Amino acid sequence: MTDTRFDSAYHAPVLVAEVLDALKPKPGANILDGTLGGGGHSLALLEAGATVTGLDQDPEAIATARARLASFESAGTFRAFQSNFVDFDQIAELDGILFDGILLDLGVSSHQFDDETRGFSFREGAPLDMRMDLRRQTADGGRQRDGGGQTAAELLNDADEAELKTIFKDFGDEPKAGRLAREVIRRRGNRPFETSDDFVGAIRAVLGPRSGPGDFARLFQALRIAVNGELDALARALPAMRDRLAPAGVLAVIAYHSGEDRIAKHAFREWSLSCICPPKQIMCSCRAHSLGALITRKAVNAGAEETARNPRARSAHLRAWRKETQAPSSARKA
Ligand SMILES: C[S@@+](CC[C@H](N)C(=O)[O-])C[C@H]1O[C@@H](n2cnc3c(N)ncnc32)[C@H](O)[C@@H]1O
């Protein structure tokens, strides 16, 4: 039986037992939860005796988790900061701290998804917003290329055909990405994109009347990933987080999108290799030692009972990596 104690009306965390098994928080362990959400994973870690620092770019998540974890905050074992996890090393209070464990549970929470005003879902009439960090509105409502500031509507109304095609193809695995990009451009020439219905209309026009919720969910997710610069943030955050792990510290990532999972998989594999020189190079000239080891050889998925209870868990892939206990005293050369 999976534990439902950490669920809340805000969000039901996935793979809680598996996360605890990967991070193995000892009493007093210093853990960074980079995606606090409703605080479910943090609560499990706090109950295990860890000290938790939570980050979330969404102010509502911060407020919700702080209210839920108030007793731990009063006791000095929990604190929270509103920040994108990619900027964690710019938080002055965290300067110089090495973490025994870091968790990233990517994507959006159920509450964000269900809140019609946020525009993450394709529910009828929802505004095409999708920004996780509502502070990042540019002064003129214009777009920032790093994914900050622009809404999904702005992206659909401003991006050129090549950019739209890349978003639909790379983030949405859409075989008709080029046609969908052209359809978006054709439609916005008549009337700008404003609500979910406008984008659903464009998808239906290209994918046909048999397209349905699965297609809408996939392409809305692609748009959300672009709006929030999610893959770029993950790719940049992972090495920085690795460098802020204490010896034998663990980095755990739960991904819900194949692109996110690939980034974590490749990073963890590469860091675990003892030589990263090109295969044909005779003399090793690289770091010549692994930086740590994989804890999960394959992604860990939720079991049948959890996916029946929490459909969100179906697409969750957990990967974890442990940093070397000590840096090798001298690099080995071949
Ligand atoms: C799946 S939910 C996390 C749920 C959480 N583990 C729990 O137990 O409730 C993902 C959360 O991460 C936040 N988030 C996503 N990407 C982020 C980023 N780059 N930086 C900070 N927060 C992020 C979202 O706002 C959302 O609240």
The ligand as an SDF file (V2000), in Angstrom:
LIG
                    3D

 27 29  0  0  0  0  0  0  0  0999 V2000
    5.0700   18.3250   -9.2860 C   0  0  0  0  0  0  0  0  0  0  0  0
    4.9970   19.7660   -8.3420 S   0  0  0  0  0  0  0  0  0  0  0  0
    5.9120   19.3190   -6.9110 C   0  0  0  0  0  0  0  0  0  0  0  0
    5.0600   18.6680   -5.8840 C   0  0  0  0  0  0  0  0  0  0  0  0
    5.7690   18.4190   -4.5670 C   0  0  0  0  0  0  0  0  0  0  0  0
    6.8470   17.4770   -4.6920 N   0  0  0  0  0  0  0  0  0  0  0  0
    4.7900   17.9670   -3.5060 C   0  0  0  0  0  0  0  0  0  0  0  0
    5.1060   17.0000   -2.8050 O   0  0  0  0  0  0  0  0  0  0  0  0
    3.7330   18.5860   -3.3640 O   0  0  0  0  0  0  0  0  0  0  0  0
    6.1570   20.7890   -9.1470 C   0  0  0  0  0  0  0  0  0  0  0  0
    6.3580   22.1350   -8.4740 C   0  0  0  0  0  0  0  0  0  0  0  0
    7.5980   22.6350   -8.9190 O   0  0  0  0  0  0  0  0  0  0  0  0
    7.4850   23.9660   -9.2680 C   0  0  0  0  0  0  0  0  0  0  0  0
    8.4910   24.1890  -10.2970 N   0  0  0  0  0  0  0  0  0  0  0  0
    8.5620   23.6550  -11.5290 C   0  0  0  0  0  0  0  0  0  0  0  0
    9.6610   24.0540  -12.1550 N   0  0  0  0  0  0  0  0  0  0  0  0
   10.3430   24.8480  -11.2790 C   0  0  0  0  0  0  0  0  0  0  0  0
   11.5720   25.5570  -11.3360 C   0  0  0  0  0  0  0  0  0  0  0  0
   12.3350   25.5610  -12.4330 N   0  0  0  0  0  0  0  0  0  0  0  0
   11.9620   26.2320  -10.2300 N   0  0  0  0  0  0  0  0  0  0  0  0
   11.1960   26.2560   -9.1220 C   0  0  0  0  0  0  0  0  0  0  0  0
   10.0070   25.6360   -9.0180 N   0  0  0  0  0  0  0  0  0  0  0  0
    9.5930   24.9230  -10.0870 C   0  0  0  0  0  0  0  0  0  0  0  0
    6.0700   24.1670   -9.7180 C   0  0  0  0  0  0  0  0  0  0  0  0
    5.6600   25.4970   -9.5150 O   0  0  0  0  0  0  0  0  0  0  0  0
    5.3130   23.1770   -8.8200 C   0  0  0  0  0  0  0  0  0  0  0  0
    4.8610   23.8050   -7.6500 O   0  0  0  0  0  0  0  0  0  0  0  0
  1  2  1  0
  2  3  1  0
  2 10  1  0
  3  4  1  0
  4  5  1  0
  5  6  1  0
  5  7  1  0
  7  8  2  0
  7  9  1  0
 10 11  1  0
 11 12  1  0
 11 26  1  0
 12 13  1  0
 13 14  1  0
 13 24  1  0
 14 15  1  0
 14 23  1  0
 15 16  2  0
 16 17  1  0
 17 18  1  0
 17 23  2  0
 18 19  1  0
 18 20  2  0
 20 21  1  0
 21 22  2  0
 22 23  1  0
 24 25  1  0
 24 26  1  0
 26 27  1  0
M  CHG  2   2   1   9  -1
M  END
$$$$
